[in-house]
Amino acid sequence: MSTTESATRPSLKQLALGDLNHELGLTRTLLERVPDAHLAWKPHEKSMALGGLALHIATIPQWLTRILEADFFDIATATRNPPPNSLQDILDAFEDRVATMRQALDAADDAALTRPWQLRRGEQVLQSMPRLAVIRTMALSHLIHHRAQLGVYLRMLDVPLPAMYGPSADEQPSFG
């Protein structure tokens, strides 16, 4: 392979996380719709409260940072976020976690992304995968999953939903 070919070939990070900025933008757009007046609302007794779900989504970028900066995460030592007091708390948490994640991601190279990472419960290894695979599944796919859940909550509260991957019943995307 020539030097020109290797210089123009995308890195693993670019290939696997090229849609990250798009997904984070969509996430911010949806989080902005969360009504302050309904943060404690739950669609079902077994469900998370709207504010708790939104804050969980806002802090998922912290997972990318943890995955990049440590060789494992022990869920036995995990703590939950306290309920947010306002939408601004949620948006501030999101912006803070995204900024920290971007710094960690900028510092990561392909070698770092292919090193193994573990999810543990104490000494028990629950999962071991290359960091890049964990970022896609435990972080990015997890974010998208809960963002869809938040969309259902907002629909149930009659909050207009933004266009995401195409039109919503409330908005038509502009493609021009």
C-alpha positions in Angstrom: 0.0 0.0 0.0 1.3 3.4 -0.9 1.8 6.2 1.6 -1.0 8.2 -0.1 -3.4 5.3 0.3 -2.7 4.8 4.0 -2.9 8.6 4.6 -6.4 8.7 3.1 -7.7 5.5 4.6 -10.1 6.2 7.5 -9.1 5.1 11.0 -11.1 2.6 12.9 -12.5 5.4 15.0 -13.7 7.3 11.9 -15.3 4.1 10.4 -17.0 3.0 13.6 -17.9 6.3 15.1 -18.4 8.5 12.1 -22.1 8.9 13.0 -21.4 9.8 16.6 -21.7 13.6 16.0 -25.0 13.1 14.2 -26.4 10.9 17.0 -25.3 13.3 19.7 -27.0 16.2 17.8 -30.2 14.2 17.6 -30.0 13.4 21.3 -29.5 17.0 22.2 -32.6 18.0 20.1 -34.8 15.4 21.8 -33.5 16.3 25.3 -34.4 19.9 24.7 -38.1 18.8 24.4 -38.3 17.4 27.9 -40.8 19.5 29.8 -39.7 20.7 33.2 -43.2 20.3 34.6 -43.2 16.6 34.0 -39.8 15.4 35.2 -41.3 13.1 37.8 -43.9 11.7 35.4 -43.9 7.9 34.7 -45.9 6.1 32.1 -46.0 3.0 34.3 -45.1 2.2 37.9 -42.2 0.0 36.7 -40.9 2.8 34.4 -38.2 5.3 35.1 -39.4 8.9 35.7 -39.1 11.1 32.6 -36.4 13.3 34.3 -34.4 10.2 35.4 -34.6 8.7 31.9 -33.5 12.0 30.3 -30.6 12.4 32.7 -29.6 8.7 32.1 -29.5 9.5 28.3 -27.6 12.8 29.0 -24.9 10.9 31.0 -24.4 7.9 28.6 -21.5 9.8 26.8 -19.6 9.3 30.2 -19.6 5.5 29.3 -17.4 6.3 26.3 -15.0 8.1 28.5 -14.9 5.3 31.0 -14.4 2.7 28.3 -11.5 4.7 26.9 -9.8 5.6 30.1 -10.0 2.4 32.1 -9.6 -1.3 31.4 -12.9 -2.3 33.1 -15.9 -1.0 34.9 -17.3 -2.7 38.0 -21.1 -2.4 38.2 -20.9 -3.5 41.9 -19.5 0.0 42.7 -21.8 2.0 40.3 -24.0 4.7 41.7 -27.2 6.2 40.3 -27.7 9.8 39.3 -29.9 11.8 41.7 -33.1 13.0 40.0 -32.6 16.2 38.1 -34.2 19.4 39.3 -34.7 21.0 35.9 -34.2 20.5 32.2 -31.2 22.8 32.4 -29.6 20.3 34.8 -30.1 17.6 32.2 -28.7 19.7 29.3 -25.7 20.8 31.4 -25.0 17.2 32.3 -25.2 16.2 28.6 -22.8 19.0 27.5 -20.4 18.3 30.3 -20.3 14.5 29.5 -20.0 15.1 25.7 -17.1 17.5 26.2 -15.2 15.1 28.4 -15.9 12.2 26.0 -14.6 14.2 23.1 -11.3 14.8 24.8 -10.9 11.1 25.6 -11.9 10.1 22.1 -9.5 12.6 20.5 -6.7 11.1 22.5 -7.6 7.5 21.5 -5.9 5.9 18.5 -6.7 2.6 16.7 -4.5 0.6 19.0 -6.3 1.9 22.1 -9.7 1.1 20.5 -8.8 -2.5 19.8 -7.5 -3.3 23.4 -9.9 -5.4 25.5 -12.3 -3.9 28.0 -14.3 -5.7 30.7 -17.6 -5.2 32.4 -17.3 -6.8 35.9 -19.4 -7.4 39.0 -16.7 -7.6 41.6 -14.3 -10.2 40.4 -16.8 -11.8 38.0 -16.2 -10.8 34.4 -19.6 -10.3 32.7 -18.3 -9.2 29.3 -14.9 -8.7 27.6 -14.7 -7.1 24.2 -12.5 -4.7 22.3 -13.1 -1.1 23.4 -14.5 -0.1 20.0 -17.2 -2.9 20.1 -18.1 -1.9 23.6 -18.4 1.8 22.6 -20.8 0.8 19.8 -23.0 -1.5 21.9 -22.9 -0.3 25.5 -22.6 3.4 24.6 -23.9 4.4 21.2 -26.6 1.7 20.7 -27.6 2.1 24.4 -28.0 5.8 23.8 -30.2 5.3 20.7 -32.3 2.7 22.6 -33.1 5.0 25.5 -33.5 8.0 23.1 -36.3 6.0 21.4 -37.8 5.3 24.8 -37.7 9.0 25.6 -39.5 9.7 22.3 -42.4 7.4 23.5 -42.6 9.2 26.8 -42.7 12.5 25.1 -45.4 11.3 22.6 -47.5 10.1 25.6 -47.2 13.7 27.0 -48.2 15.1 23.6 -44.8 16.8 23.2 -44.0 17.4 19.5 -41.2 15.1 18.4 -38.4 16.2 16.1 -37.6 14.5 12.9 -34.8 12.0 13.5 -34.0 9.6 10.7 -36.9 10.9 8.6 -40.1 12.8 9.3 -42.0 12.6 12.5 -45.7 13.2 12.8 -44.8 16.7 14.1 -41.9 17.8 11.8 -40.8 17.3 8.3 -37.0 17.3 7.9 -35.4 19.8 5.6 -33.1 18.1 3.1 -31.9 21.2 1.4 
